[in-house]
């Protein structure tokens, strides 16, 4: 055990070892050990307490994309299409990797905290920041060369140049985006989800103001929107660090053992590298599937590409609700696995599955009921909006399965089995979902944008079924033993 770490029994007041012991020092949140009515309600309340600030955090964090889409949509159809290409590239070659790497901390930090290895939480975060710094070098190089690279994939050359300019400006904010993803896990593993939310409440309106100012008042257009986002990306981790070192964040220092040379030991980074690669592979496989079919819409027309950008933005905003809740269940399951409470974890999983199905139905109904209004928020082009409206029924149904995928992936992160999700998503998406989506979109069926969503959605049904079967037959005790071996 590393110096400064303490065993589970010494921090029992922070952890959920029994039905009568409060979780993370909150006597209102009891461990779910038996499926009694009060137990189910306690688990539901705990998930609600975790999820509400997380939903606000991730929606606010994604607001940069909504802001860029809004600004570009009110510049021109070409700007909206170029913004779609740029954000697509940023997601695939950049944000998907960084966010996927950070999901390793959802596993490692939560399990370390649950097992009583408190300073292990800070050590994992240090290692992740080092890995992200290495990853940022090739990602930045690709963004810098993006005007030439995108010209090979995008039919309209001027859109590739505009998108490439956007990406070059965005390099400024890359370090801030990556480090914020890692640093907020330091607090989330300890059961605190509000600090990051409060910082984003401050930064989001500033992002909108700066992006609007640079784009319209300074006449920078789409590049101005990128600059405003980049500045606020760097501000977010700065404010989070100030909170942690301030007296208000002193409570979190029990998980900080100081800067350690152990963080520089690559021989001990094996578990983190493995989980980071798997987490990034899951994100890349999912996001790239969308982006491949998004690029394919450019072969229909620029307006089809713009409409797909609007639909994707609406869907991703909706997706952030179940995804945010999935981060909460990753933390909760990680705590329970670290503490060895398998019965509690299994029973909680049943409740979570039902909740995510309800979330998906709710999101779908909201989108469908607002289908005649949402597209006009993002574009002034009536043709683009009409295309989007005709596709929103398929997008609404898609939300149900998308939410359930968030549940299965969140459970697998808590169990430390991201590699399983990566394999399933890669095989299903690229052997079935993407080819089907492109065939339905561009083939003789003539479904166009509806084909995109039907094809990808069909593949996700298979992914959810496979991942559920895997968790059903998985020996969860192996996950507990793996935590003991790593943190012991």
Helices and strands as residue ranges (DSSP letters): G 8-14, E 22-23, E 26-30, H 37-73, H 77-90, I 91-95, H 96-115, H 118-144, H 146-151, H 157-170, G 171-173, H 174-188, H 194-212, I 213-217, H 222-245, G 247-255, G 261-264, G 266-268, H 270-296, G 297-299, H 302-339, H 342-369, H 374-378, H 382-415, H 418-428, I 429-433, H 434-442, H 449-473, H 476-487
